[in-house]
Every structure is written in C-alpha cells, then in structure tokens.
Amino acid sequence: MRYPKSRSNTFLRVGFISLFLLCSTMLQAQSVSAGLDWWEGYFFSHHHEDGEKGGQSGFSLWSDSGNTIEVQTIKLFYVVDINNEIPVPMKEGKYGKWLKYIIFEGSYDTTSSQWEYYEEFLAGEYYIYFSSHLMEGDYPSAGLYHLQVAGKEGEEDFEYNAEQYYSGPTEVPVISSKSFRGGFDEAGNFIWTWDVPITQEVKTSAKPSICVLGDEKIGVAEVALSQPTHVGMMFVPELIFQRLQGMDGEMTVGLYIKDIEGRSRFRSKRIAIKKLKELKSKIKK
C-alpha cells in the first residue's frame, strides 16, 4: 500500500490526500536455512531517553521444516567478546524474552514522498539486552562478538554459533517524547509528530513505531517504519490503525533515531496514544 505525499510546512513535511491506494506490495517469501539467524547489522548501542545506556541485538532460530523454534527450547545463551574472551553481562528480568507478535513494516519513499506499507506477518524473535563487559551500564565496545545458542527441538539436541563485528558507538540526536503530538485527519488516518533536530552532525534515519503492549508490557503487535529523520512524522492508514485498536492491549508510540549504519540508536520513552498531546492544527485532506 502506498500512501499520501507530504508537502512542506513550517517545521514538518505534512499534508495528505483523503483516499489512499489499496495496492498491496506483497513481501516475497524467502527460503530460510535451518539454524541460527543472528540478524546482520542488528547489533547496536542504545541510549534511552531516561538515561539508560547499553547494547541490543536479536536473532531467530529456524527448524528444518522452516518454523521458528521458540524460547522454551533454549537452555544456553551467551554473548562473548572474542578479543577478550569475556562473557558480556546480560540484563535480567523483562529483557531477553522470546516475542511472537504481529508486525506491519513500512517505509517512506523519498522520491515519491509517500509512505508504503507491506502485508502483516507473524514474527517469532528473541531480543537480548546487555551492557559493556568493560563497565556496567555503558555502551558495548568495538570488537568481534560470538553468539552461541543451544537447546532441544523434539528429541534432537542442537547447538548453533554465529559471529558479528561491532564497530563501536556513535552519538546520535536526542528527541524528547514531550514533543510528541497525535491526531487524526479527516479520512480517519492517524498521524503523530515529533520535533526534528535542528542540526545533525551525524547522518541519521528514524524508526517510529506504534506498539500494542499486552501483559507485562510485552508487545503483541507493532507498526514500524523506516524513514528519514527530517520527515518528523508517522502516517498510519485508518485500516491498519483499526486493526491495532481491535487487539487486547495498550497502544503506544515510540521513536528510534539511528545512525546511517543502524549501529547506534537513541530510543525514546513509549507514550500511550490516549495520553498524547493533540496536534496544534487539524490536518486536512
């Protein structure tokens, strides 16, 4: 689905057409090899709006039949910095959980100035949060990291290994969640905006998202976009927004700002949509 072009406004590129095209761009099915898929490039330092610093990564496990292997089968998991052969401290509690949730992905086409959404799919993924092995509560350091996951699928034991190089943290702009505004246009599409950094010494992109949080604040569904930071807004078609509204949980918005390689990210607080400040002016057709 491709959605309306944006046009210049005082601070944000906004503007919408009330009818959007209903042409779906289908995600192409990809063959997946059995084993560990440690997502390439998905190893980054993060700086949370509340001041927390650390690292984040994620992976999937695939069976011979092409299905994801869920968390209860995993009995061993750790990350090691090969350069020092020291285990990287994992964060306990709510972190490091298996997530199985519905996701809508999309992007912003800078040539056509339109948002494009893809068909929803069910993701089964494992996210890990960790700290520096050099100093607790700090960014992970540059180096070659090793991931090992072991467990049992049915009667068969498995052990998978993967390596990934991390180039180290970079400073990215910080955007306050206090600047978030939300509302609906006359066609019922949802829009939320944020302050755009005035200057950017580091090239960045934005990943705005709407996440439905269920029990224990675990996500059950998410709409996530990839777009330039300067666009300063997220456009969600009425049909997708209503799909999320029908799910059991609280709808929230949150924002990542990441460097061009995606290896350093700022992460805002998540704000409940019902608590968002209203847009200062009504968005028209």
Secondary structure, DSSP 8 states (H G I E B T S, - for coil): -EE---EE-SSSEE---SS-----B--------SEEEEEEEEEEEEEETTS-EEEEEEEEEE-TTS-B--GGGEEEEEEEETTTTEE--B--TTSS-EEEEEEEEEEEETTTTEEEEB--EEEEEEEEEE--SSSTTS---SEEEEEEEEEEETTEEEEEEEEEEE----------GGG-EEEE-TTS-EEEE----S--SS-EEEEEEEEEE-GGG-EEEEEEEEEEGGG-EEEE-HHHHHHHHTSSSEEEEEEEEEETTSSEEEE---EEGGGSEE-SS----
